[in-house]
Amino acid sequence: MLRAAALTGLGAAVGALSWGPHWWQLGLAVLLPALWSASGSRRGAWVVATAYYLGATRGLPAGAGMFFAGQPAALAWGYGWWLADALLLGGAWGLLWHHRQRALRVALVVAVLALPPVGALGWGSPLLAAGVWFPGLGLVGAVATWVLIGTTAGIAAGARAARPIGALLVLAALVTNLTYQRPADPPGWVGVNTRLGPVANRFFAQYRRQVALQAMARRRIDAGARVVVFPESIVGSWTPAVAYWWRPVDARARRSGVSLLLGTQYPRRAGWDAGFAERGARNAALLSRQPIPISEYAPWDPAHTAHAHWWNPGIGRAAGRTFGYLVCYEEVLVWPALVTAAHHPQVLVAVANDWWTAGTGLAQRQSAAAQAWARLLGVPLVVAVNR
């Protein structure tokens, strides 16, 4: 009983410490497989992994309470979602626990939880440690981290063959970190951070918001920016009226050869798509892969859901460079970043609309994840966040 309690406490501690405000803390997530391996039973493995996810996502109840403020039992919904998500993800770790072949089993569970559909709930994956252990190696670094995760479980289980593999991987990680050089920021790429709160539904409030955003865009254009990135959904729905309001700024950006990436939502016949309206030098609709479940992604309610585009590459082009993008919740998931990595972007754009996360630490953990992905890809990061 004492051993089980200690492992559970360590699981929660690893989750809380690895998912903190600094990117380097994510490297600690590779310790989860060792605790899982030492659990001794499927039930013990489930409890330890659930404790890890509860620690990793600890700001979720308060954040959900703020997001759904004014609705009945908003905080209760937050706690329910937090617990249900942790139990589901932890359950996968418990289901695949066994006395034999632990390295292979832990590699399998990590892969299953990284990919959709389960991966849509997969916040907290140890694979985000890849940017800490193997910066600049892209998909090779992700695979090396996956092997390291399995090796950690094997070493904890006493598998002798896992020890030399683990030693080689740690040596490779040391060499990679010692030789890694942070890429220079791309000239002329600007992320605009705002403090505009949630989008208002009232016409005059929305109009004032558009006027303020356009003033920000004009200032960046006049200052010589080449790419101006705005936060997730900051513009609201990209309706004909909003497109008309933006026509003068669009034309000004086009004349100057400037690309504007406007965080927006595209209304559809049923539901809506999240992403960017790229305007100015190039016109394009860039769609996100995975909106946040329940509050946005609700496939059981087709009329009101944000659509998921799981295998969209998340790639655009601006100012002569190919860029990858991660929209809010995608920053803490696995497969969106890896799909983007397969297309070899030269810049990573990370945007969020975090007005509802004040005091929860969620925005800081999200930022740390985005920095870790940029390190893994070995590319500069451009960030735009609304508070």
N, C-alpha and C positions, 0 to 999 in steps of 0.2 A: 504493500500500500504506500509506504514512504517513497519507494523508488518511482512508482507511478506518479505520485504527486510532484516529485522533483522533476521528472521528465515533462510533465504538463506545464509546470512553472517555467522551465527552460524553453519550452516551445513558445509560450506567450512572450517571453523575454526576447527570444530571437526574432519573432515577428515584429515586436515593438521597436527593437533596436535597429533592425535592418531597414525597416520602413520609417525613416526619420527625415529630417530636413536637409541632409547632405547626401550627395550621390554616392560617396565612398561607403556609406553605411550598408548599401545594398549588397556589398560583398559578403556580409555575414549570413545572407539567406542560404548559402550553400551548407550551413550547419543543420538545417532542417532534416535532410536525409539521414544524418547520423542519429538524431533523436528518434526519428521514425524507425530506423533499423534496430535501435536498442529497446523499442517499446515492449517486445515480448509477446504481443498478441494483436489480432486485428482490432479489437476494441481499444486497446491501449494506443495503437497507431492512429486510430480515428480521433481519440481525445487529444493526443499531442498535436496532430495536424490542425485540428479545429482550434486549439488554443493559439497556434501560430497565426492562423488567419484572423482570429479575433484581435490579436495584438497588432497585426499589420493594418487592419482596416478600422482601428478603434475610433476614428473621428467620424465615421459614417452616421451613427445615430443623431449626433448633434447637427451634422450637415443636413440630413434629411429633415430634421425638425425645422430648420431654417428655410429650406427649399419649399416645404409644404406648409409653411406657417399660415395659420388661419383656417386650415382644414382640420376636421375632427381627427383626434388621435394621431396627429402628425408625428410626434416623438415616438409613440408606440409603433407606428409603421417603420420608423427608422431603426428601432431596436429589433423589430421582427425581421427586417431585411438583413441587418448585420448578422444576426444569429443564424438565419436560414442559409445565407450565402456561405458562412464559415462551416456549417454542418454539412452542406452539400460538397464543398471542395475537400473538407477533411474526410468525408465519407469515401471519396475516391481513393485517398491514401490508405484508409483502413481496409477497403475492399481488396486492394492489391498487395497487402502485407502478407508475407509468408516466411517460414523459416529458411527456405531455399531461394537461391537466385535473387537476392535482394537488390543487387546492383541493376540487373535488367528490369526488375519490377518497378523500381523507383524511376528509372529512365522512362519507362512506359507511362507511368502516372503523370509525370511532368509533361510529357508530350501530349497526352490526352487533354490535360487541363490548359494547355497553351493554345489549342486549336478550337475553332468553332465547331459545334454550337456551345459546348461546355466552356470553351475559352472566352466566350462573351461575358462570363461571370468570373473570369480567372485572374482578378486582381490579387497580387501577392506572390506571383510565381518566382521561384528562386532563379529562373532564367534571366531575370533582370540584373543579376550579378555579373552578366557577361561583360558589360561595359566597364566594370571595375577590374575584373581579372584579365581580360584580353582586349584592351582598347585598340581601336584601329583595324581589327581583324574581320569586322563584318560578320557574315554568315559563318565563316570558319571559327571565329571567336565564340559564336553562339553554340556551335556544335561542340567545341572544346569545353564550354561550360556545362553543357548537357552531359558530356562524358564525365566531367569532374563531379557533378552531382551524383551520378551513379557510382562513381568510384568512392565517394565519401560514404555512401551507404554500405558498400562492400567492405571498406576498411573497418567501419564500426561493427560489421558482422563477423569480423575476423578473417576475411578472405585474403590470403597471402598474396594472391596474384594481383589484387587491387593496389597493393602498396607501391610497387615500382611505377605503375601507371599514374598514381596520385603524385608521386615525387616528380615525375617528368612534367606533369601538367603544372604543378606549382612552380617548377623551374622555368617553364615556358612563360608562365604568367609574370614571373619576376623580370625576365628578360624583356618581355613585351612592354611592361610598365616603365622600365628604365630607359627604353629606346623611344617611347611614344612622345610625340611632340604635338601640342595642341595646335590645331589649324588656325590660321589667321581669319579674323572676321571678314566676310565678303564686303568689299567697298560698295557703299550706297544702299545696302540692305538695312532697313529700319523696322523695328517692331514697336508698335504704338501701344503703350499701357494706359488704360483708362480707369476712371472711377465713376462710372455712370450707372451702376446698379442694374437691376433687371429691366428688360424692355417693357415700356408702358404701352397699354392698349389704347389710351386716349390720343386722339388725333393731334392736338396741339403739343402734347408732351413728346409724341413721336417726331413731330416736325422739328421741335427744338433739338432733339437728339441728333437728327440728320444734319441740321445746321452746324452743330458743334463738331460732329465727326468730319464734315466736309472742310471746316476750318482747319482741323488737324491735318487733313490730307493736303490742303493747299500749302500749309506751312512747310511740310516735308518736301513737297514738290519744289517749292521755291528755294529750299535749302540745298537742293541738288541730289536728293535721294533718287535711287534707281528702282527700288522695290520697297513699297510701304505695306506692311502687314498689320492688319487690324485683328482684334480678338474674336474668338468664337461667337457667332450669332449676334454680334454687336449691332449690326444694322437692322436686325429683325427679319421679317419675311420680305423676300425680294419680289415685291408686287410691281405692277406697271407704274403705280404712283411713286414708289421708292426709286425705281429705275429712272423715272422722269426727273425726280429731285436731284439725282446724281449726274445727270447729263452734262452740266457745265464742268464739273470736276473731272468727269470721264474724258471730255474733250481736251481739257487742259493737260491731263496726264498723257493723253495720246500724242499731243503736239510735242511734249517734252520727252517722249519715249520712256515714260515711267509706268511700271506695273503696280496696280493697286490690288491687294488681296483683301477683300471685304468679307468678314465672317457673317454668314447669312443663313437663311432657311428658304428652301424652294417649296412653295405649296404645290401639292399634287392633287389629282382627282380624289385620291384616298391617302390621307396622311401627308408627310412632307419629308424632304431630304435636307440634311444638314451639310454644311461645307463652306466653300468660298465662292464669291462672285469675283472673278478676275477681270479687271477693267483697265482701261488705259491702253498700253502698248499691245495688249492682247486680250481678247474677250473669250472667257471659258467658264464653265461651271465645274468646280472641283468638289467631288462629293466625299464625305467621311465614310469610314468603314463601319464603325460600331458606336452608335449613340448609347448613352448610359441607360441601362435597363430600368424599367418601371416608370421612371419620371419622363423618359423620352421614348425609349424602345419598348413598345407594348404590342407585339404582333397579334395578341388576342383581341386588340381593338383597332382594326384596320383603318378606321376613319380618322383616328387621332395619333397614330404611331409615327415616330421617325423611322425611316427605312434603313435597314442595314445593307451595306454593299461589301460583304466580307472579303471578296478577292479583288476589289478595286486596288490598283497598284499604289495609290496615294502619291502620285508623281505629277509634277507640273514643270513648267519652264518659264523663266523670267530672267531678263538682263543677261542673256547668253549662258545661263546655268540651269542645269536640271536640279530641281529641289524635291525633297520628300516632305510630306506633311503629316502631322499627328494632331488630331482634333480632340482636345480635352481628355475624355475617358480613355481614348486610345493610347495615351502616353503611359498608362499603368498596365496595359495588356501586352501580350507577346507577339501574336501573329501579325498585327498591323505593321509593326516596326520591321519584322523580318521580311514580310512581303515587299515593303519599301526598300529594304536593304538589297534585295535581289536585283533591283533596278539601278543600283550604284548612284545614288544622288550625290550632288556636290555640296548641298546645303540642306539642313534639316530645319523645318519651320514647325514650331509647337505653339498652339494657341489654346486658350481656355477662357471660360466665362465663370469666374469663381466668386461672384458676389455673395453666394450663399455659404461660403466656407469659412467666414471670419471666425477666428478663435478655435477652429477645429484642427488645424495643422494639415488639413488635406491638401491645400494649395502648395505647401512647402514640399510635401512628399511627392506630389505630382511633378513639381519642378525638378526634384532630384531624379525622378525616373526619366524625364526628358533629357537631362544632362547625361545620364548613363547611356541612353540610346545614342546620343550624338558622339559620345566617346567610343562606343563600340563601332560605329560607322566611320569614325575618324574624320568627321565633317563639322564645320561651324554650325552653331545653333542660333536661330533667330526666334525670339519669344515675344508674344503679345498676349496680355492678360487683362481682363476687365474685373475690377473689384466692386 
